[in-house]
């Protein structure tokens, strides 16, 4: 009886896995099939014309990269620093348990809520206006809980003996963290961080309220300028553009470029993880 139940559970799990892979594979193949014909040098290197119905998406690519770099610059130091404090310095009491619960809860908050938060705080209250700075700070707030959770788990995965041995040899708390903990947890921390930032690169709701402009055929000159961004550009092309039915190739081409950008971030995370895992072993 138990053997039959095990076989049934195994078959069900395998069926679910295959179904998920098939659905994701179909979506990817559909995007590649319809987007590849539009993907050429002119498409990725020229400015849009006729409200995006013609031309390329170069400003949207540049704007997305600006937002990704700004998000990394803000969220990575804060997230890693917060994780180090929670894992190594904070007392493991009720108050810090509540802090961890709040961080996990924030990781599941819908992105539109972060967009409204960024609109109220950075755009209106701080006076940044719709800008790269406001958008980057909003996206940083959105991915910060994910980075903190991933980084803290990576720090806690390092064996306690590493800490005890370093302290027994006379190292200070920070020397112990810097030399014996961070190098061995860096692969997991960077992987989790980049995957969280990859999610931010594909978000539409936060940038819709804080930075994105649909048709802005010029490059930004400062962090206080608005920019075009691939997710918002795709959203407008697919749902709001008056010639949406005629420009399917533009929609799929933009989706494919965004997919390749996120894939590049994911591959970068895998490469960094592999590099540090080979370099630091225990």
N, C-alpha and C positions, 0 to 999 in steps of 0.2 A: 504493500500500500504506500509506504513511504517512498519507495523507488518510483512508483507511478506519479506521485505528487511532485517529486523532484523533477522528473522528466517534463511534466506539464508546465511547471514554473519556468524551467529552462527554455522550453519551446516558446512560452509567452514572452519572456524577456527578449529572446532572440528575435521574435516577430516584431516586437515594439521597436527594437533597435534598427532592424532593417527598414521598417516603415519610416522612421525618422530620417534615416540616411537617404531613402528614396525621395522623400519630400524635399529635403534640402538639396539633394542632387538635381532634382527637376527644376527647382528655382534657379540654381546656379547655371544649369545648362540653358535655361530660357533666357537669362540675362546675357550670357556669353553669345548665344546664337544671334540674338537680336541686337546686341550692343557692339559686337566685333566689327560689323560693316561700317559703323559710324566712327570707330576708333582709329584715328590717324593723326599725323603730326599737326595738321591744320586745326583739328578739333581741340587738341589739348594746348595749343600755343597761341591761339588768336582770341580776340575779344568778341563778345556776342554782338549780334546785330538784330534789328527788328524785334526788340524785347525778348531776345533769347531764341527766336524762331530760326535764326540763321547764325552762322559764325561758330565760334568755339566757346570753351568754358575756362579759359586761362585765369581770369580774375577769381572764379569760384575755387579753383585749385589752390591758388595763392592764398586766398582768404581762409580756406580750411587749414592750410599749413600754419598760417599765423595763429589761428585759434588753438591748434594742437600744441604748438611751441609755447604759447602763453599758458595753456592749461598745465603742461609739464612743469614749467618754471615755477608755478605757484603751488600746485598740488603735491608734487614729489617731495620737496623738502619738508613741507608741513605734515604730510602723511607719514613719512618715514620717521620724522622727529616725534610725532604723536605716538607712533607704534613703539618706538624705543622707550619713551617715558612709561607707557602703560605696561610694557613687558618687563622692564628692568628696574624702574625707579618707583613706580606707584605702589602704595600699599594695597594688598589684595583684600580690600574690605568691601562693605556694602556700597559705599559711594562710588568706587571705581567699577563695581559690578553694574550699577545704574548707568555709568558713562558708557560702558561697553554695550549695554542694551540699547542705549540711545543711538550709538554709532551704527549698530546692526539695523535698527529701525530706519535710520536715515538712508541706508543703502537700498532700501526697498521703496522709498518715496518716489512717486511718478515724476518724470522729468519736467512736466508742465508746472509742477509746484515749485521746482527750483527756478524755472523760468520766471514765474511770478515773483519769487523772492528776489531774484537778480534785478528784475524791473523795478521793484520797490526800493531796494537798497542801493544798488550800484548805479542804475540809470537815473533815478529820481532823487533819492536822498543824498548820495555822494556827488551827484551832479556830473557823472561821467558821460551821460547821454548814451544813445545807441553807439557803441564803439567796440573795438577789439578788446580793450581793457575790461569793459563791463561783461562782454561775452566770455572772455577767458576766466574771469573771476567766478562767474556763474557756473561754468563747466567744471572749474576746479572744486567748487563746493559740492557739485554733484558726484564727482568721482572720489572725493576725499575719503568718505567712509569705506569704499571698496579698497583703496590703497592702505588705509590703516588696518583693516581686518586682515588683508593678505600679508602685510609686512609683520604684523604681530604674530600671526601663525608661523611665519618663517623664522622669526626670532625664537619662539618657544620650541621649535623643532630641534634647535641645537642642543645637544646633551648637556645636562647640568654639570657634568664633570669638567667640561671646558671652562666653565665659570670658576668652579672651585679651585682648579689647578692654577689658573691665572692669579686669582686673589691670594692663594697660598704662597706664590712666588713674590708677593709684594706689590703687585700691580694695583693701581687705583681702579675705581669703578669704571671710569670712562676709558682708561687704557685697556681694561678687560673687554669692554664692549667693542672698542675700535679694532683691537687686534685679534680677539678670539671669538667674537660673536658675529659681527657684521660681515666679515669675509665669507663665512660659511652659510649665512642666511641671505646673502646678496642676490643669488640667483632667483630664489622664490620671491623676494621683495620686488625686484625689477620686473619679473614676469607678471606678477599680479598687477603691478602699477601700469605697465604698458597695455595690458589687456583692458584695464579699466579706462585708460585714455583712448584706446581704440573704440570703445563704446561711445565715448564723448564725441569722437570724430564723426559718428553717424547720427547724432541726435539732432532733431529739428526744433522741438518745442522751446528749449532754453535760448537758442540763438534767434528764434523767431521774435522774441520779446526784447532782446538785449543788443543785437548787433547786425543781424542779417538784412541785406537789401537784395531784392530780386534782380533788378536791372541796374547795374552800376559799372559801366564799361571803362573802368580805370582802376589802377592799383592804389592801395592805401599808402599815405605818406607818413602816418603816425599811428600810435596805438589808440588815438581818440577818433579815428575815422571808422565809418561803417565799411563793411566788406560784403561781397558775395560769398556764399558758402555752398558746397555741393549738396548737402541734405536739403536745405531750404530751396535751392535752385531746382532740384528734382521734384520737390513737393509742388512748386508752382507750375512747372512744366506739365506735370501729370494731372493736376486737378483744377488749376485756376487759369491757365493760359487759354485765350480764345481759339487758338489753333492747335489745341491738345491732340486732336485726332490725326492731324497732319504731320506732327513732329514726333511720332513714336520713336524714330531712330535717335533723336536727341535725348529723349527720356531714357532709353536703354543705354545709350552711350554714357550718359552722366552716371547712371546706376553702376555701370561696369567700372568706371574710373573710381567711384567711391568704394566699390568692393575691393578693387586692387589696392587702394590706399589703406584700408583696414587690414587687408591681407598682409601688406607690407609691414605694418606695425606688429601683427601677430608673428610673422616670420622673424622679425627682429627680436621679439621676446624669446622665441625658441632658440635662436642663435646665442643670445646673451646667457640664457639659462644653461645651455649645453657647455658654453665656454667656462662659466664659473663652476659648474659641477665637476668638470674635468680638472680644474685648477685646484679646487678646495674639496677634499674628501675627508670623511671621518669613518 
